[in-house]
Each structure stands twice: as C-alpha cells, then as structure tokens.
Amino acid sequence: VQLVESGGGLVQAGGSLRLSCAASTITFILRPMGWYRQAPGSQRELVAAISSGGGNTNYADSVKGRFTISRDNAKRTMYLQMDSLKPEDTAVYYCNVDSRSESSRYNWGQGTQVTVSS
C-alpha cells in the first residue's frame, strides 16, 4: 500500500495551500482517514479526520475553522484545504488511517513539507 502526499510548499502567513493524498489501495474507500503533521522536535499529531464516506469530519482545536478535510473515493484521494495559515502550522504533513478508531495503519508515506513564513 502506498500513500503519496503532495501540495506542500512555502507560503506567507495568512495564505492557503491544498494538500492531496493519493492511495494505491481500494481499501482506502472503506477506512476513516486523517491528516497528521509533525513539526521538528515534536510528536506526530492528528489534525483532521474524515469518515470512510466523508460525511463526518473532526479537527484539532488548533486548526478548527481554518482547515477543511475532504475525500473523493472514486479517485482514492483525500484533501486538506488549509486557509489562514500560521507559522505554527509549519510541519511535515502525512495522511494515514484515523488512529482514533482503527489500530492498524498503512505504511507512512514521505509526507509533504509545509512552511509558513511570518
């Protein structure tokens, strides 16, 4: 199973980015998924999650109201729209199964770097 994250980059504070996560497995459409991020010296944290069908979403307080998670199961792809970015959003962003509801995950991809300058 391969997860490929893309869409990161360097952006000024207040700007926007849209991340994508492409999955190689059909099982993607059956599983709740999430976006995680890991900043230097910090643990990886779940910032947004979405149910298998896309009808339910959850966000960490730090990104609520600024980030929007979505998925297109026909394309086996998940997205993270990030608006009003802050320097503290700087991290490597990864996608994987929502760890809150499922114990097994896919192998981690390489992630995509997001850097927000002040």
VENHUHU-V501224 format. One record per residue. BURIAL is # if it has 16 or more other ideal C-beta (glycine too) atoms within 10 Angstrom, else .. D_CENTER is the distance of its C-alpha to the mean C-alpha in whole Angstrom. Layout:
[[BURIAL	D_CENTER] [BURIAL	D_CENTER]]
This chain:
[[.	17] [.	15] [#	11] [.	11] [#	8] [.	10] [#	11] [#	11] [.	14] [.	17] [#	17] [.	19] [.	19] [.	19] [.	17] [.	14] [#	12] [.	10] [#	7] [#	8] [#	7] [#	11] [#	13] [.	16] [.	17] [.	19] [.	18] [#	14] [#	16] [.	17] [#	14] [#	12] [#	9] [#	6] [#	2] [#	5] [#	7] [.	11] [.	14] [.	17] [.	19] [.	17] [.	15] [#	12] [.	10] [#	8] [#	7] [#	6] [#	8] [#	10] [.	13] [#	14] [.	16] [#	14] [.	16] [.	15] [.	12] [#	12] [#	11] [.	12] [.	15] [.	14] [#	11] [.	13] [.	15] [.	13] [#	10] [#	9] [#	7] [.	10] [#	11] [.	14] [.	15] [.	18] [.	16] [#	14] [#	11] [#	8] [#	7] [#	6] [.	9] [#	10] [.	13] [.	16] [#	14] [.	16] [.	17] [.	16] [#	12] [#	13] [#	11] [#	10] [#	6] [#	6] [#	5] [#	8] [#	10] [#	10] [.	13] [.	15] [.	16] [.	17] [.	18] [.	17] [.	14] [#	14] [.	15] [.	12] [#	12] [.	12] [#	9] [#	10] [.	11] [#	11] [.	15] [#	16] [.	20] [.	22]]
